[in-house]
């Protein structure tokens, strides 16, 4: 979590958890306001921008969400968490090609267990061609 002083890290993570909880309760607008304060206080923190992106996406503000997601990636290009959050934001905005491009971009930094898990789940849930052609 670059650019967040060690003494503030736990507090920042707590505020992010609070914002996620607000989204889960259907209070995305409140979550956006909570995250805006964090972005203002820590404008160079990739994780803050990445979660701001996710919260905005959940609030249906897709273009601004994508912008914050890209800032998170710019600040920390090797961050798996920032990449996955941008992937989810892009996917939620219907930008599936860009989402897969982000997945491929992260691959140049190494293997992602989370992306591997996501792909495995998709493949397990995909109907196989033989059963799809029957019927």
PyMOL commands that set and color helices and strands:
alter all, ss='L'
color gray80, all
select helices_A, chain A and resi 6-24+28-41+46-58+62-75+80-92+96-107+113-125+129-133
alter helices_A, ss='H'
color red, helices_A
deselect
rebuild
show_as cartoon
